[in-house]
Amino acid sequence: PSKKEIDNIVSLHLKSLKEGALYHLGKNVLKFFYEEILDDKDNFILVYKSGNNILGVAASTKNVEELFRKIKKKHFARIAFNVLKKSLANPKLPLKLLQKYPSEIKAELLFLFVDATQRGKGIGKKLVKATSKKFRKMRIKEYKITILSSNSKGRRFYEKCGFRNIKAYSSLGEKRNIYAYRIN
């Protein structure tokens, strides 16, 4: 996608993924998060479009820890302001931002979402396939995705796509699963 399409990606993200720290930080933080992904060769965003409409998005990074380190360093003041503002309604939010996912795998499919009206049409599978292809070109042999344990539909989707559940953990009262995909 182009930088001009970031607003459409953010809008679809907010409609599709109503959980996670970045969702709770809101539109402005998501916008510079996606802009940062686009600006760095170790990250990428893939979109599925019909005409000018973005129907699905997959955002990934070669090294999740490095991506978040860069974003925090570059946008510390903006993030801090938003965290303070949003913490009034969601006191656990600052702690969510400090959590680390317990996994040795650095490459990550950060977000995968499809417009609610377009689900079940194979868009998600196409985005996973394209993500794997892009990671293969980057010489990445394995990547992960982290999802809520309560998201049984999501867990089944990733298992059908060839991901395997490698770890379950709890953080701040939320149970999550880490799924890994080995690229052939």
MOHU-V655179 format. One record per residue. N is the residue number from 1. PSI is psi in whole degrees, 0 to 359 (999 if undefined). D_FIRST is the distance of its C-alpha to the first C-alpha in whole Angstrom. Layout:
BEGIN
N;PSI;D_FIRST  N;PSI;D_FIRST
END
This chain:
BEGIN
1;161;0  2;166;4  3;332;7  4;336;8  5;358;6  6;317;8  7;321;11  8;321;10  9;314;9  10;316;12  11;315;14  12;322;14  13;310;14  14;329;18  15;329;19  16;323;18  17;95;19  18;43;22  19;168;24  20;155;23  21;318;24  22;323;20  23;314;20  24;336;24  25;339;23  26;182;21  27;313;18  28;316;18  29;317;18  30;322;15  31;310;13  32;338;14  33;310;14  34;324;10  35;319;10  36;321;13  37;316;11  38;330;8  39;354;12  40;128;13  41;342;14  42;2;15  43;159;13  44;155;9  45;130;7  46;139;7  47;149;7  48;123;10  49;153;10  50;108;13  51;234;13  52;0;11  53;127;11  54;120;9  55;342;12  56;152;11  57;140;10  58;120;11  59;131;11  60;162;13  61;149;15  62;329;18  63;101;20  64;321;20  65;318;23  66;318;22  67;310;19  68;326;21  69;314;23  70;316;21  71;315;20  72;319;23  73;314;25  74;326;22  75;29;22  76;311;26  77;316;27  78;319;24  79;313;24  80;316;28  81;312;28  82;322;26  83;314;28  84;314;31  85;313;30  86;339;29  87;336;32  88;321;34  89;336;33  90;82;32  91;338;34  92;351;33  93;312;29  94;323;30  95;324;32  96;325;29  97;337;27  98;347;29  99;148;29  100;144;28  101;129;28  102;86;31  103;143;29  104;343;29  105;122;26  106;323;24  107;137;20  108;138;19  109;100;16  110;313;16  111;139;15  112;121;15  113;150;15  114;141;15  115;133;16  116;327;20  117;351;21  118;2;19  119;150;21  120;8;23  121;10;21  122;4;20  123;315;16  124;316;17  125;320;19  126;322;16  127;323;14  128;315;16  129;316;17  130;323;14  131;314;14  132;318;18  133;316;17  134;316;15  135;321;17  136;317;20  137;332;19  138;4;19  139;31;22  140;131;22  141;341;25  142;143;24  143;168;22  144;168;22  145;144;21  146;129;24  147;159;24  148;137;27  149;330;30  150;349;31  151;73;28  152;325;30  153;315;27  154;317;25  155;316;27  156;319;28  157;309;25  158;323;24  159;319;27  160;329;27  161;354;24  162;6;26  163;153;26  164;142;29  165;117;30  166;342;31  167;142;32  168;143;33  169;165;34  170;142;34  171;122;33  172;39;34  173;1;35  174;130;32  175;133;33  176;160;30  177;142;29  178;125;27  179;141;26  180;149;26  181;122;24  182;126;26  183;128;24  184;999;27
END
